[in-house]
Amino acid sequence: MKFIYKATVAVLMISCGLSAKANTTSKETAATTDSGDDNNHGTIVYTHYDTQAQFDGGNKALNLFIKTNMRYPYEAMVTGIDGTVFTKFTIEEDGTLSGFEIYRGINPLLDEEAMRLIKSMPKWKPAKIKGKATACKMVLPIRFEIKDLDFEDE
């Protein structure tokens, strides 16, 4: 029996705006912030943006990064553990990532690999408000999928 794993990032990136209202005005945007204590080091993190943060090269480049850098844990693969791990992090004004956490995990092996992946990502293009780069939070789902292929003995 051989296993092939498939790494995917659901292009459903719940990006920068976990609690934002859909129709806010510029005045409301300035007031809609999150300065909570979850690893933002006192930085004001807005929840509504004119331009969303983006992985350099867009979603295709993000998917390629995940596919080429994912190391599916062997134990998880042979025991058939798969699913989607939701990661959460902050994209700072300069595009660096910080405040890494597992937002919703499925198994310690896959959670650990998802955390390793997001920590290894290069800088992103930051979100912008009125043309100015600003920090934002991102929830990024990372899909771990196993395809089980049986081959007849030759």
mmCIF file of the C-alpha atoms, coordinates in Angstrom:
data_MODEL
# 
_entry.id   MODEL 
# 
loop_
_atom_site.group_PDB 
_atom_site.id 
_atom_site.type_symbol 
_atom_site.label_atom_id 
_atom_site.label_alt_id 
_atom_site.label_comp_id 
_atom_site.label_asym_id 
_atom_site.label_entity_id 
_atom_site.label_seq_id 
_atom_site.pdbx_PDB_ins_code 
_atom_site.Cartn_x 
_atom_site.Cartn_y 
_atom_site.Cartn_z 
_atom_site.occupancy 
_atom_site.B_iso_or_equiv 
_atom_site.pdbx_formal_charge 
_atom_site.auth_seq_id 
_atom_site.auth_comp_id 
_atom_site.auth_asym_id 
_atom_site.auth_atom_id 
_atom_site.pdbx_PDB_model_num 
ATOM 1   C CA . MET A 1 1   ? 0.000   0.000  0.000  1.00 0.00 ? 1   MET A CA 1 
ATOM 2   C CA . LYS A 1 2   ? 1.361   3.399  -0.899 1.00 0.00 ? 2   LYS A CA 1 
ATOM 3   C CA . PHE A 1 3   ? 0.196   6.737  0.347  1.00 0.00 ? 3   PHE A CA 1 
ATOM 4   C CA . ILE A 1 4   ? 0.148   9.986  -1.495 1.00 0.00 ? 4   ILE A CA 1 
ATOM 5   C CA . TYR A 1 5   ? -0.611  13.079 0.447  1.00 0.00 ? 5   TYR A CA 1 
ATOM 6   C CA . LYS A 1 6   ? -2.054  16.239 -0.896 1.00 0.00 ? 6   LYS A CA 1 
ATOM 7   C CA . ALA A 1 7   ? -1.434  19.578 0.740  1.00 0.00 ? 7   ALA A CA 1 
ATOM 8   C CA . THR A 1 8   ? -3.966  22.236 0.053  1.00 0.00 ? 8   THR A CA 1 
ATOM 9   C CA . VAL A 1 9   ? -4.767  25.611 1.402  1.00 0.00 ? 9   VAL A CA 1 
ATOM 10  C CA . ALA A 1 10  ? -8.435  26.317 1.214  1.00 0.00 ? 10  ALA A CA 1 
ATOM 11  C CA . VAL A 1 11  ? -8.628  29.506 -0.764 1.00 0.00 ? 11  VAL A CA 1 
ATOM 12  C CA . LEU A 1 12  ? -11.241 30.413 1.789  1.00 0.00 ? 12  LEU A CA 1 
ATOM 13  C CA . MET A 1 13  ? -8.768  32.544 3.668  1.00 0.00 ? 13  MET A CA 1 
ATOM 14  C CA . ILE A 1 14  ? -10.633 34.200 6.454  1.00 0.00 ? 14  ILE A CA 1 
ATOM 15  C CA . SER A 1 15  ? -8.425  37.183 6.125  1.00 0.00 ? 15  SER A CA 1 
ATOM 16  C CA . CYS A 1 16  ? -7.831  40.233 8.190  1.00 0.00 ? 16  CYS A CA 1 
ATOM 17  C CA . GLY A 1 17  ? -11.186 40.961 9.640  1.00 0.00 ? 17  GLY A CA 1 
ATOM 18  C CA . LEU A 1 18  ? -12.347 38.323 12.034 1.00 0.00 ? 18  LEU A CA 1 
ATOM 19  C CA . SER A 1 19  ? -15.002 40.568 13.526 1.00 0.00 ? 19  SER A CA 1 
ATOM 20  C CA . ALA A 1 20  ? -15.382 43.336 10.987 1.00 0.00 ? 20  ALA A CA 1 
ATOM 21  C CA . LYS A 1 21  ? -18.727 44.611 9.801  1.00 0.00 ? 21  LYS A CA 1 
ATOM 22  C CA . ALA A 1 22  ? -19.121 44.336 6.042  1.00 0.00 ? 22  ALA A CA 1 
ATOM 23  C CA . ASN A 1 23  ? -20.298 47.888 5.406  1.00 0.00 ? 23  ASN A CA 1 
ATOM 24  C CA . THR A 1 24  ? -18.210 50.215 7.532  1.00 0.00 ? 24  THR A CA 1 
ATOM 25  C CA . THR A 1 25  ? -17.358 53.745 6.554  1.00 0.00 ? 25  THR A CA 1 
ATOM 26  C CA . SER A 1 26  ? -13.920 55.378 6.866  1.00 0.00 ? 26  SER A CA 1 
ATOM 27  C CA . LYS A 1 27  ? -14.888 56.926 10.219 1.00 0.00 ? 27  LYS A CA 1 
ATOM 28  C CA . GLU A 1 28  ? -16.057 53.548 11.507 1.00 0.00 ? 28  GLU A CA 1 
ATOM 29  C CA . THR A 1 29  ? -12.906 51.869 10.188 1.00 0.00 ? 29  THR A CA 1 
ATOM 30  C CA . ALA A 1 30  ? -10.715 54.067 12.345 1.00 0.00 ? 30  ALA A CA 1 
ATOM 31  C CA . ALA A 1 31  ? -12.700 53.047 15.400 1.00 0.00 ? 31  ALA A CA 1 
ATOM 32  C CA . THR A 1 32  ? -12.807 49.341 14.577 1.00 0.00 ? 32  THR A CA 1 
ATOM 33  C CA . THR A 1 33  ? -9.621  48.014 16.133 1.00 0.00 ? 33  THR A CA 1 
ATOM 34  C CA . ASP A 1 34  ? -8.455  45.077 18.152 1.00 0.00 ? 34  ASP A CA 1 
ATOM 35  C CA . SER A 1 35  ? -5.703  45.795 20.620 1.00 0.00 ? 35  SER A CA 1 
ATOM 36  C CA . GLY A 1 36  ? -6.205  42.607 22.625 1.00 0.00 ? 36  GLY A CA 1 
ATOM 37  C CA . ASP A 1 37  ? -3.433  40.915 24.537 1.00 0.00 ? 37  ASP A CA 1 
ATOM 38  C CA . ASP A 1 38  ? -3.001  37.976 22.179 1.00 0.00 ? 38  ASP A CA 1 
ATOM 39  C CA . ASN A 1 39  ? 0.642   38.481 21.152 1.00 0.00 ? 39  ASN A CA 1 
ATOM 40  C CA . ASN A 1 40  ? 0.181   41.846 19.430 1.00 0.00 ? 40  ASN A CA 1 
ATOM 41  C CA . HIS A 1 41  ? 2.559   43.571 21.867 1.00 0.00 ? 41  HIS A CA 1 
ATOM 42  C CA . GLY A 1 42  ? 0.267   46.591 22.209 1.00 0.00 ? 42  GLY A CA 1 
ATOM 43  C CA . THR A 1 43  ? 0.017   47.121 18.433 1.00 0.00 ? 43  THR A CA 1 
ATOM 44  C CA . ILE A 1 44  ? -3.334  48.353 17.166 1.00 0.00 ? 44  ILE A CA 1 
ATOM 45  C CA . VAL A 1 45  ? -4.684  45.780 14.728 1.00 0.00 ? 45  VAL A CA 1 
ATOM 46  C CA . TYR A 1 46  ? -7.557  46.979 12.542 1.00 0.00 ? 46  TYR A CA 1 
ATOM 47  C CA . THR A 1 47  ? -10.354 44.656 11.508 1.00 0.00 ? 47  THR A CA 1 
ATOM 48  C CA . HIS A 1 48  ? -11.412 46.357 8.266  1.00 0.00 ? 48  HIS A CA 1 
ATOM 49  C CA . TYR A 1 49  ? -9.095  47.321 5.414  1.00 0.00 ? 49  TYR A CA 1 
ATOM 50  C CA . ASP A 1 50  ? -9.141  49.038 2.043  1.00 0.00 ? 50  ASP A CA 1 
ATOM 51  C CA . THR A 1 51  ? -6.639  46.455 0.744  1.00 0.00 ? 51  THR A CA 1 
ATOM 52  C CA . GLN A 1 52  ? -6.382  42.997 2.312  1.00 0.00 ? 52  GLN A CA 1 
ATOM 53  C CA . ALA A 1 53  ? -3.034  41.479 3.237  1.00 0.00 ? 53  ALA A CA 1 
ATOM 54  C CA . GLN A 1 54  ? -1.786  38.996 0.671  1.00 0.00 ? 54  GLN A CA 1 
ATOM 55  C CA . PHE A 1 55  ? 0.905   36.373 0.269  1.00 0.00 ? 55  PHE A CA 1 
ATOM 56  C CA . ASP A 1 56  ? 3.416   37.659 -2.283 1.00 0.00 ? 56  ASP A CA 1 
ATOM 57  C CA . GLY A 1 57  ? 2.216   36.195 -5.584 1.00 0.00 ? 57  GLY A CA 1 
ATOM 58  C CA . GLY A 1 58  ? -1.364  35.623 -4.405 1.00 0.00 ? 58  GLY A CA 1 
ATOM 59  C CA . ASN A 1 59  ? -3.257  32.444 -3.587 1.00 0.00 ? 59  ASN A CA 1 
ATOM 60  C CA . LYS A 1 60  ? -1.541  30.347 -6.268 1.00 0.00 ? 60  LYS A CA 1 
ATOM 61  C CA . ALA A 1 61  ? 1.865   31.191 -4.816 1.00 0.00 ? 61  ALA A CA 1 
ATOM 62  C CA . LEU A 1 62  ? 0.568   30.474 -1.305 1.00 0.00 ? 62  LEU A CA 1 
ATOM 63  C CA . ASN A 1 63  ? -0.735  27.060 -2.394 1.00 0.00 ? 63  ASN A CA 1 
ATOM 64  C CA . LEU A 1 64  ? 2.610   26.309 -4.066 1.00 0.00 ? 64  LEU A CA 1 
ATOM 65  C CA . PHE A 1 65  ? 4.491   27.344 -0.928 1.00 0.00 ? 65  PHE A CA 1 
ATOM 66  C CA . ILE A 1 66  ? 2.358   25.022 1.199  1.00 0.00 ? 66  ILE A CA 1 
ATOM 67  C CA . LYS A 1 67  ? 2.666   22.099 -1.248 1.00 0.00 ? 67  LYS A CA 1 
ATOM 68  C CA . THR A 1 68  ? 6.431   22.352 -1.567 1.00 0.00 ? 68  THR A CA 1 
ATOM 69  C CA . ASN A 1 69  ? 7.152   22.955 2.121  1.00 0.00 ? 69  ASN A CA 1 
ATOM 70  C CA . MET A 1 70  ? 4.656   20.671 3.856  1.00 0.00 ? 70  MET A CA 1 
ATOM 71  C CA . ARG A 1 71  ? 6.092   17.609 5.571  1.00 0.00 ? 71  ARG A CA 1 
ATOM 72  C CA . TYR A 1 72  ? 3.121   15.368 6.283  1.00 0.00 ? 72  TYR A CA 1 
ATOM 73  C CA . PRO A 1 73  ? 3.924   13.603 9.559  1.00 0.00 ? 73  PRO A CA 1 
ATOM 74  C CA . TYR A 1 74  ? 4.546   9.920  8.815  1.00 0.00 ? 74  TYR A CA 1 
ATOM 75  C CA . GLU A 1 75  ? 2.638   8.691  11.865 1.00 0.00 ? 75  GLU A CA 1 
ATOM 76  C CA . ALA A 1 76  ? -0.395  10.760 10.862 1.00 0.00 ? 76  ALA A CA 1 
ATOM 77  C CA . MET A 1 77  ? -0.166  9.472  7.299  1.00 0.00 ? 77  MET A CA 1 
ATOM 78  C CA . VAL A 1 78  ? -0.031  5.754  8.166  1.00 0.00 ? 78  VAL A CA 1 
ATOM 79  C CA . THR A 1 79  ? -2.807  6.066  10.741 1.00 0.00 ? 79  THR A CA 1 
ATOM 80  C CA . GLY A 1 80  ? -5.018  7.969  8.303  1.00 0.00 ? 80  GLY A CA 1 
ATOM 81  C CA . ILE A 1 81  ? -5.200  11.260 10.180 1.00 0.00 ? 81  ILE A CA 1 
ATOM 82  C CA . ASP A 1 82  ? -6.202  14.131 7.916  1.00 0.00 ? 82  ASP A CA 1 
ATOM 83  C CA . GLY A 1 83  ? -8.329  17.239 7.986  1.00 0.00 ? 83  GLY A CA 1 
ATOM 84  C CA . THR A 1 84  ? -8.041  21.015 8.154  1.00 0.00 ? 84  THR A CA 1 
ATOM 85  C CA . VAL A 1 85  ? -6.010  22.911 10.738 1.00 0.00 ? 85  VAL A CA 1 
ATOM 86  C CA . PHE A 1 86  ? -6.977  26.558 11.166 1.00 0.00 ? 86  PHE A CA 1 
ATOM 87  C CA . THR A 1 87  ? -3.970  28.711 11.980 1.00 0.00 ? 87  THR A CA 1 
ATOM 88  C CA . LYS A 1 88  ? -4.049  32.297 13.197 1.00 0.00 ? 88  LYS A CA 1 
ATOM 89  C CA . PHE A 1 89  ? -1.338  34.942 13.030 1.00 0.00 ? 89  PHE A CA 1 
ATOM 90  C CA . THR A 1 90  ? -0.769  38.667 12.674 1.00 0.00 ? 90  THR A CA 1 
ATOM 91  C CA . ILE A 1 91  ? 0.688   40.267 9.558  1.00 0.00 ? 91  ILE A CA 1 
ATOM 92  C CA . GLU A 1 92  ? 2.628   43.289 10.769 1.00 0.00 ? 92  GLU A CA 1 
ATOM 93  C CA . GLU A 1 93  ? 2.939   46.638 8.968  1.00 0.00 ? 93  GLU A CA 1 
ATOM 94  C CA . ASP A 1 94  ? 6.251   45.532 7.435  1.00 0.00 ? 94  ASP A CA 1 
ATOM 95  C CA . GLY A 1 95  ? 4.790   42.201 6.262  1.00 0.00 ? 95  GLY A CA 1 
ATOM 96  C CA . THR A 1 96  ? 6.454   40.024 8.887  1.00 0.00 ? 96  THR A CA 1 
ATOM 97  C CA . LEU A 1 97  ? 4.344   37.446 10.690 1.00 0.00 ? 97  LEU A CA 1 
ATOM 98  C CA . SER A 1 98  ? 3.873   37.189 14.455 1.00 0.00 ? 98  SER A CA 1 
ATOM 99  C CA . GLY A 1 99  ? 1.435   35.983 17.114 1.00 0.00 ? 99  GLY A CA 1 
ATOM 100 C CA . PHE A 1 100 ? 1.234   32.421 15.765 1.00 0.00 ? 100 PHE A CA 1 
ATOM 101 C CA . GLU A 1 101 ? -1.401  30.094 17.178 1.00 0.00 ? 101 GLU A CA 1 
ATOM 102 C CA . ILE A 1 102 ? -3.616  27.173 16.292 1.00 0.00 ? 102 ILE A CA 1 
ATOM 103 C CA . TYR A 1 103 ? -7.117  28.623 16.021 1.00 0.00 ? 103 TYR A CA 1 
ATOM 104 C CA . ARG A 1 104 ? -8.754  25.207 15.566 1.00 0.00 ? 104 ARG A CA 1 
ATOM 105 C CA . GLY A 1 105 ? -6.632  22.075 15.526 1.00 0.00 ? 105 GLY A CA 1 
ATOM 106 C CA . ILE A 1 106 ? -7.400  18.474 14.674 1.00 0.00 ? 106 ILE A CA 1 
ATOM 107 C CA . ASN A 1 107 ? -4.417  16.439 15.917 1.00 0.00 ? 107 ASN A CA 1 
ATOM 108 C CA . PRO A 1 108 ? -1.164  17.419 17.651 1.00 0.00 ? 108 PRO A CA 1 
ATOM 109 C CA . LEU A 1 109 ? 0.926   16.001 14.772 1.00 0.00 ? 109 LEU A CA 1 
ATOM 110 C CA . LEU A 1 110 ? -0.870  18.003 12.103 1.00 0.00 ? 110 LEU A CA 1 
ATOM 111 C CA . ASP A 1 111 ? -1.199  21.068 14.333 1.00 0.00 ? 111 ASP A CA 1 
ATOM 112 C CA . GLU A 1 112 ? 2.573   21.072 14.860 1.00 0.00 ? 112 GLU A CA 1 
ATOM 113 C CA . GLU A 1 113 ? 3.249   20.810 11.117 1.00 0.00 ? 113 GLU A CA 1 
ATOM 114 C CA . ALA A 1 114 ? 0.775   23.608 10.332 1.00 0.00 ? 114 ALA A CA 1 
ATOM 115 C CA . MET A 1 115 ? 2.502   25.804 12.919 1.00 0.00 ? 115 MET A CA 1 
ATOM 116 C CA . ARG A 1 116 ? 5.922   25.000 11.434 1.00 0.00 ? 116 ARG A CA 1 
ATOM 117 C CA . LEU A 1 117 ? 4.629   25.922 7.972  1.00 0.00 ? 117 LEU A CA 1 
ATOM 118 C CA . ILE A 1 118 ? 3.205   29.315 8.894  1.00 0.00 ? 118 ILE A CA 1 
ATOM 119 C CA . LYS A 1 119 ? 6.298   30.199 10.923 1.00 0.00 ? 119 LYS A CA 1 
ATOM 120 C CA . SER A 1 120 ? 8.454   29.467 7.861  1.00 0.00 ? 120 SER A CA 1 
ATOM 121 C CA . MET A 1 121 ? 6.475   31.752 5.530  1.00 0.00 ? 121 MET A CA 1 
ATOM 122 C CA . PRO A 1 122 ? 8.198   34.766 3.996  1.00 0.00 ? 122 PRO A CA 1 
ATOM 123 C CA . LYS A 1 123 ? 6.891   38.303 4.439  1.00 0.00 ? 123 LYS A CA 1 
ATOM 124 C CA . TRP A 1 124 ? 3.401   39.074 3.135  1.00 0.00 ? 124 TRP A CA 1 
ATOM 125 C CA . LYS A 1 125 ? 2.134   42.239 1.495  1.00 0.00 ? 125 LYS A CA 1 
ATOM 126 C CA . PRO A 1 126 ? 0.466   44.017 4.438  1.00 0.00 ? 126 PRO A CA 1 
ATOM 127 C CA . ALA A 1 127 ? -3.116  45.247 4.570  1.00 0.00 ? 127 ALA A CA 1 
ATOM 128 C CA . LYS A 1 128 ? -3.651  48.935 3.880  1.00 0.00 ? 128 LYS A CA 1 
ATOM 129 C CA . ILE A 1 129 ? -5.984  51.633 5.114  1.00 0.00 ? 129 ILE A CA 1 
ATOM 130 C CA . LYS A 1 130 ? -5.990  54.848 3.085  1.00 0.00 ? 130 LYS A CA 1 
ATOM 131 C CA . GLY A 1 131 ? -2.778  53.715 1.389  1.00 0.00 ? 131 GLY A CA 1 
ATOM 132 C CA . LYS A 1 132 ? -0.907  53.160 4.665  1.00 0.00 ? 132 LYS A CA 1 
ATOM 133 C CA . ALA A 1 133 ? 0.313   49.685 5.652  1.00 0.00 ? 133 ALA A CA 1 
ATOM 134 C CA . THR A 1 134 ? -1.272  48.382 8.841  1.00 0.00 ? 134 THR A CA 1 
ATOM 135 C CA . ALA A 1 135 ? -1.124  45.228 10.951 1.00 0.00 ? 135 ALA A CA 1 
ATOM 136 C CA . CYS A 1 136 ? -3.925  42.686 10.598 1.00 0.00 ? 136 CYS A CA 1 
ATOM 137 C CA . LYS A 1 137 ? -4.924  39.265 11.879 1.00 0.00 ? 137 LYS A CA 1 
ATOM 138 C CA . MET A 1 138 ? -5.262  36.313 9.532  1.00 0.00 ? 138 MET A CA 1 
ATOM 139 C CA . VAL A 1 139 ? -6.925  32.944 9.947  1.00 0.00 ? 139 VAL A CA 1 
ATOM 140 C CA . LEU A 1 140 ? -5.492  30.537 7.408  1.00 0.00 ? 140 LEU A CA 1 
ATOM 141 C CA . PRO A 1 141 ? -6.915  27.010 6.996  1.00 0.00 ? 141 PRO A CA 1 
ATOM 142 C CA . ILE A 1 142 ? -4.364  24.378 5.969  1.00 0.00 ? 142 ILE A CA 1 
ATOM 143 C CA . ARG A 1 143 ? -5.790  21.133 4.588  1.00 0.00 ? 143 ARG A CA 1 
ATOM 144 C CA . PHE A 1 144 ? -4.017  17.838 5.127  1.00 0.00 ? 144 PHE A CA 1 
ATOM 145 C CA . GLU A 1 145 ? -5.376  15.136 2.844  1.00 0.00 ? 145 GLU A CA 1 
ATOM 146 C CA . ILE A 1 146 ? -4.278  11.540 2.290  1.00 0.00 ? 146 ILE A CA 1 
ATOM 147 C CA . LYS A 1 147 ? -5.082  9.618  -0.848 1.00 0.00 ? 147 LYS A CA 1 
ATOM 148 C CA . ASP A 1 148 ? -4.775  5.885  -0.329 1.00 0.00 ? 148 ASP A CA 1 
ATOM 149 C CA . LEU A 1 149 ? -3.675  4.007  -3.445 1.00 0.00 ? 149 LEU A CA 1 
ATOM 150 C CA . ASP A 1 150 ? -3.503  0.231  -3.600 1.00 0.00 ? 150 ASP A CA 1 
ATOM 151 C CA . PHE A 1 151 ? -1.234  -1.391 -6.182 1.00 0.00 ? 151 PHE A CA 1 
ATOM 152 C CA . GLU A 1 152 ? -1.360  -5.043 -7.121 1.00 0.00 ? 152 GLU A CA 1 
ATOM 153 C CA . ASP A 1 153 ? 1.815   -7.017 -6.532 1.00 0.00 ? 153 ASP A CA 1 
ATOM 154 C CA . GLU A 1 154 ? 3.709   -7.574 -9.748 1.00 0.00 ? 154 GLU A CA 1 
# 
